[in-house]
Amino acid sequence: MAKGVYNCIGIHQAFKLHGFQSSGFESFRRTLVVFIMATVSVLTSLAQTPLNETDVYNRLMERQHMAGYTEGTPWTNDIPYSRDDPYYNHVEFDGWPSGCYGGVGCFGFMMDMMEYASNYEYPIRLIYGTYDNLPEIRVGDGIRLNNNGHSVVVLEVHPDGHTVTVAEGNFNNSVHWGRIIDLADPNNGFYYLATFWPEQEPAVAVTITIGESGYATFYYPNSSYAIPNGVEAKAVENISGKTVNLIPLAGIIPAGYAVILEGEPGEYTFEPTSEEGIFVENMLRGTEETAMITPESQNCKYYKLTTKNGKVGFYYGASGGGVFKNDAHKAYLPVPVSQSNGINCFFFDAATSIDDMLTTDENADRVIYNLSGQRVSDSYKGVVIINGKKVLRK
């Protein structure tokens, strides 16, 4: 039941408990008062701060510099999760109403950080299981590890989707920021996911327009998508000088994987799929909504795909390569300062364009591997490795 509905019922019951059961005009007047108060309550509940990962990340990082949360600050099982309201939470927690659930130590730190990150406005729910059967991990999520022995909060999700950078309390009896954990490693004892992110709607087909440049970008975090005919989806494998080296994906864009699309100008429909796809090395990132991009943990310059002077490539998205507001479901390119070296634009490796990809069967009698390193037959379609080279077979 929505929070606003709870509020309406609560107000109505309060009037009943105080004996407001009169009739006629007095009853009408009091009913009107109840209606006005309930309306205000509903409007307040509907005015929640919209959630996006950039704002959540920024709120988490604010805590890093606050007294009581800085690196090395003592944090033990004797410390309640909230210094202002000891032991009690401020939002609904796994079905418990606000004010009815407490915690200390690492668990209390997790609760404290998650409530602050969500602006004290979103209920927290727990999802039990192993990493493999859980939904996507997101910034601000709480993770219970060590077979129900330790709690952490996610600051950053790495491109593989299961390696995360975390903050935690009671790590050697203190606050610690920046530990990197592979959640898929069974030795870490993944126990449950705590999240304030609303449950996702089922994935739907999306239509993407490729403009006259022949390129576009794509980023959808909640589902994998099948690549339609006539389109190549490519990751940025690495950068050499001023050249962005691209690597094509084979059939599926994994969930949360930012890519460049290449094809003839037109509209293309991408259908959601339950297949996960194959992850390859990728420097691209993306945003689900139009928002300022989240700075990388390393010092980077930031680029977006655009066309200037008739040449498509990755150009500074803001002056000097600073962070910029990225469009919803689009990719951007962070490049470490050590590689960008004052370069304000990068262009594609011409050898990876569709027209120049090897599509003949001249190497059909050679040993062929897919991108997972498995040997495949000469009838295999998609990107394969022949004689150490990546080849597109159609």
Secondary structure, 3 states (H helix, E strand, C coil): CCHHHHHHHHHHHHHHHCCCCCCHHHHHHHHHHHHHHHHHHHHHHHCCCCCCHHHHHHHHHHHCCCCCCCCCCECCCCCECCCCCCCCCCCCECCECCCCCCCEHHHHHHHHHHHHHCCCCCCEEEEECCHHHCCCCCCCCEEEECCCCEEEEEEEECCCCCEEEEEECCCCCECEEEEEEECCCHHHCCCEEEECCCCCCCCCCEEEEECCCCEEEECCCCCEEECCCCEEEEEEEEEECCEEEEEECCCEECCCCCEEEEECCEEEEECEECCCCCCCCCCCEEECCCEECCCCCCCEEEEEEEEECCEEEEEECCHHHCCCEECCCEEEEEEEHHHHCCCCEEEECHHHCHHHCCCCCCCCCCCEECCCCCEECCCCCEEEEECCEEEEEC
